[in-house]
Amino acid sequence: MAEELQIVVEKAEPNRLTLRLRGEDHTLLNLVLDELNRDKHVAFAAYRQEHPLTDEYVLTVVTDGGESALEALKAAVARAKTVFEKLLEEWREKAMS
């Protein structure tokens, strides 16, 4: 059984957000990071794995002030969710035909 996602806010400022995540991996983080980097107000977005033998990651989002880092992250997660929903819909359509 997969470990439950745990998120700890390490730094929360209007234009900078740093989160420590446990229970996810590169798959989800790469998708969210890709969506963050599509945002014109995101100046920097990256994550790092704390150690290769752990599932602990640190995600950092910095914006230019056009929107808060939290708003940028929420929007990126919403877009990522839409991607997953579209993939699921396409998969179901192909499975039914």
Long-range contacts (C-beta under 8 A, 24 or more apart in sequence): 3-55, 10-58, 12-69, 12-70, 13-69, 14-65, 14-68, 14-69, 15-62, 15-63, 15-64, 15-65, 15-68, 15-69, 16-60, 16-61, 16-62, 16-63, 16-69, 17-59, 17-60, 17-61, 17-68, 17-69, 17-70, 17-73, 18-58, 18-59, 18-60, 18-61, 19-58, 19-59, 19-60, 20-56, 20-57, 20-58, 21-47, 21-56, 21-57, 21-58, 21-59, 22-54, 22-55, 22-56, 22-57, 23-55, 24-55, 24-57, 25-55, 28-80, 29-57, 29-59, 31-80, 31-83, 32-59, 32-73, 32-76, 32-77, 32-80, 33-59, 35-75, 35-76, 35-77, 35-79, 35-80, 35-83, 36-61, 36-72, 36-73, 36-76, 38-76, 38-79, 39-63, 39-67, 39-72, 39-75, 39-76, 40-66, 41-65, 41-66, 41-67, 41-72, 42-72, 45-72
